[in-house]
Amino acid sequence: MTLDILICTIDQGIEKVPEVLMPPMDGVQYVVSMQWTDERWKERVPKMLEEREDVKLTFLEGKGLSRNRNHAIECATGDVVVIADDDNRYTEEFIQTIFDAYKEHPEADMIHFQALSKEGTYLHLYPVDFVSSVEMTFRRKVKVRFDERFGLGSEKLCAGEEQVWVKDARVAGYQILYVPKPIVMTPVGTTGRQFLRNKKLQMSKGATFKYVYGTSNAIWRTIKEARWWMVHRGANPLPILYNMLKGMVEV
């Protein structure tokens, strides 16, 4: 069994990628997909990425994290694929956990794991309804791709691509398994802190609710979400409700 770690980055993010790499490990390859908004960023590619035999370096002009992930998937050749960011950290133990899980569960097409913060604490309480991209792995034979309307760099919806992707995989009939073991260390996200001041993030959550749960359920969840921010953060629920409903129109 072979494994590809897909590291998606953009512009100056390429300079962080060498820190993601472990010492060479049998059966493990890195697919580094660098998006660029100016040709000059390509001149900043660390020599290490060009010299290591276990690194496949590929480029994609423009923006859109979902576009970048889809491009990286098309460039992958391993039996199993791991979704990664340019600030993740891995260990041989983490990688062995992934190998072992797929060997023990030949019926699984996709396996979700856990993530740790850089301080060694769990990223959130497990299990969760909405999985983070860095917790996601899948067999390369899975044909589902990320919906490019969602995700960082997309025109209107800046998040939610992971949940939409998992939903599409379930609809397509793929077997999805959760294994309660960590496979990555990653910085704690700031999405929650951004939510109140980011209209696109609010729209994205509404759109994701609709895509994953259907319109009626999504409206109920949107009302519940707006109420939560009012009760726990003292926020005006009406703008949140408006933006989340506006996001539903996009899908």
C-alpha positions in Angstrom: 0.0 0.0 0.0 1.2 3.5 -0.9 0.1 6.9 0.5 0.1 10.4 -1.0 0.0 13.4 1.3 -1.6 16.3 -0.7 -0.2 19.6 0.4 -2.1 22.5 -1.1 -0.7 26.0 -0.8 -0.8 29.4 -2.5 1.9 32.0 -3.2 4.2 32.6 -0.2 2.7 29.6 1.5 5.1 27.4 -0.5 7.9 28.6 1.8 6.3 26.7 4.7 5.9 23.4 3.0 9.4 22.0 3.8 8.5 22.0 7.5 5.6 19.6 6.7 7.8 17.0 5.3 9.1 14.1 7.3 12.3 12.1 6.6 11.7 9.9 3.6 9.4 6.9 4.5 8.7 3.8 2.4 5.4 4.1 0.5 4.9 7.8 1.3 4.9 10.5 -1.3 4.1 14.2 -1.1 2.1 15.9 -3.8 2.6 19.7 -3.4 0.1 21.7 -5.4 1.1 25.4 -5.5 -1.4 27.9 -6.7 0.0 31.2 -7.8 -1.4 34.7 -8.4 1.8 36.1 -9.9 4.6 34.2 -11.8 7.1 35.6 -9.4 5.9 33.5 -6.5 7.1 30.4 -8.4 10.6 31.7 -8.0 10.2 31.3 -4.2 9.9 27.5 -4.3 12.4 26.0 -1.8 15.1 24.0 -3.5 14.4 21.1 -1.1 11.0 20.5 -2.8 12.7 20.2 -6.2 15.5 17.9 -5.0 13.6 15.3 -2.9 12.5 12.3 -4.8 9.5 11.7 -2.7 8.0 15.1 -3.6 5.9 15.7 -6.7 5.7 19.5 -7.3 2.9 20.9 -9.4 1.5 24.3 -10.1 -2.0 25.8 -10.7 -2.7 29.4 -11.7 -5.4 31.4 -9.8 -7.2 31.0 -6.5 -9.7 28.6 -4.9 -8.7 26.0 -2.4 -11.2 23.5 -3.7 -9.8 23.9 -7.2 -6.3 23.3 -5.8 -7.4 20.2 -3.9 -9.0 18.8 -7.0 -5.9 19.4 -9.0 -3.7 17.7 -6.3 -6.1 14.7 -6.3 -5.7 14.4 -10.1 -1.9 14.4 -9.6 -1.9 11.7 -7.0 -0.8 8.1 -7.6 -0.9 6.5 -4.2 -3.4 3.9 -3.1 -4.5 6.2 -0.2 -4.7 10.0 -0.2 -4.3 12.3 2.8 -5.6 15.9 2.7 -3.1 18.3 4.1 -2.4 22.0 4.6 1.0 23.9 4.5 1.1 24.2 8.3 0.4 20.6 9.3 2.9 18.3 11.1 3.2 14.5 10.7 5.0 11.7 12.4 5.8 8.1 11.3 3.3 7.0 14.0 0.5 9.0 12.5 1.2 7.6 9.0 1.4 4.1 10.4 -2.0 4.7 12.0 -3.5 5.4 8.5 -1.8 2.4 6.9 -3.1 0.1 9.7 -6.6 1.4 9.5 -7.0 0.7 5.8 -5.5 -2.7 6.1 -7.9 -3.5 9.0 -10.9 -2.1 7.1 -10.7 -3.1 3.4 -14.4 -2.2 3.1 -13.7 1.4 3.9 -13.4 3.9 1.0 -12.9 6.9 3.2 -11.6 7.1 6.8 -11.8 10.1 9.0 -9.4 10.4 12.0 -8.6 13.0 14.6 -6.3 16.0 14.7 -4.2 17.5 17.5 -3.3 21.1 18.1 0.4 22.0 18.1 0.2 21.8 21.9 -0.9 18.2 21.8 -4.6 18.7 22.7 -7.4 17.4 20.6 -8.6 19.9 18.0 -12.2 19.6 19.2 -14.5 17.1 20.9 -15.0 13.9 19.0 -16.8 12.5 17.2 -18.1 15.6 15.2 -20.8 16.1 12.6 -18.6 18.3 10.4 -15.1 16.8 9.7 -12.1 19.0 9.1 -10.2 18.5 5.9 -6.9 17.5 7.7 -8.8 14.6 9.4 -9.9 13.2 6.0 -8.3 10.3 4.1 -9.6 8.3 1.2 -8.7 5.6 -1.3 -7.7 7.2 -4.6 -10.4 5.2 -6.4 -13.0 7.5 -4.8 -14.2 9.7 -7.7 -15.9 12.5 -5.7 -14.3 15.9 -6.1 -14.6 19.1 -4.0 -17.4 21.4 -5.1 -15.6 24.5 -6.3 -18.4 26.8 -5.3 -17.2 26.3 -1.7 -13.9 27.0 0.1 -11.3 29.7 0.5 -10.8 31.7 -2.6 -14.2 30.9 -4.0 -16.3 33.8 -5.3 -19.1 33.7 -2.7 -18.8 30.8 -0.3 -15.5 30.7 1.6 -16.0 27.5 3.7 -18.0 24.3 3.9 -16.2 22.3 1.2 -15.4 19.4 3.5 -18.9 18.8 4.6 -20.2 19.1 1.0 -17.6 16.6 -0.2 -18.5 14.1 2.5 -22.2 14.5 1.7 -21.4 13.8 -2.0 -19.4 10.8 -1.1 -22.3 9.4 1.0 -24.8 10.0 -1.8 -22.4 8.2 -4.2 -22.5 5.2 -2.0 -18.9 5.2 -0.7 -18.2 3.5 2.7 -17.1 6.1 5.3 -15.5 5.1 8.6 -14.4 7.0 11.6 -11.3 5.8 13.5 -10.7 7.7 16.8 -7.0 8.1 16.5 -5.0 11.3 15.7 -3.1 11.5 12.4 -1.9 15.1 12.3 -1.0 18.2 14.3 -2.4 21.5 13.1 -2.9 25.0 14.4 -6.2 25.7 16.1 -8.5 27.4 13.6 -10.0 30.9 13.9 -13.2 30.4 12.0 -15.4 30.8 15.1 -13.8 34.1 16.0 -14.3 35.3 12.4 -17.9 34.3 12.1 -19.5 37.4 13.6 -17.7 39.8 11.3 -17.5 37.8 8.1 -20.6 37.8 6.0 -19.2 35.3 3.5 -18.6 32.9 6.3 -22.2 33.3 7.5 -23.4 32.8 3.9 -21.2 29.7 3.6 -22.6 28.1 6.7 -26.2 28.6 5.5 -25.3 27.2 2.1 -23.6 24.2 3.7 -26.6 23.5 5.9 -28.9 23.5 2.9 -26.6 21.3 0.8 -26.1 18.8 3.6 -29.4 18.7 5.3 -32.0 20.0 2.9 -34.0 23.3 2.9 -36.4 22.7 5.8 -33.7 21.3 8.2 -31.3 24.0 7.1 -33.8 26.8 8.0 -34.3 25.3 11.5 -30.5 25.0 12.0 -30.0 28.6 10.8 -32.5 29.9 13.3 -30.8 27.9 16.0 -27.4 29.2 15.0 -28.4 32.8 15.0 -30.1 32.3 18.4 -26.9 30.8 19.8 -24.8 33.8 18.8 -27.4 36.1 20.4 -27.6 34.2 23.7 -23.9 33.3 24.1 -22.2 36.3 22.4 -24.8 39.1 22.6 -24.9 39.4 18.8 -27.8 40.8 16.8 -29.3 37.6 15.3 -31.0 39.3 12.4 -27.9 40.0 10.2 -26.6 36.5 10.9 -30.0 35.0 9.9 -30.2 37.2 6.8 -26.7 36.2 5.6 -27.2 32.5 6.2 -30.5 32.5 4.3 -28.8 34.5 1.6 -26.2 31.8 1.3 -28.9 29.1 0.9 -29.9 30.8 -2.4 -26.4 30.0 -3.8 -26.9 26.2 -3.8 
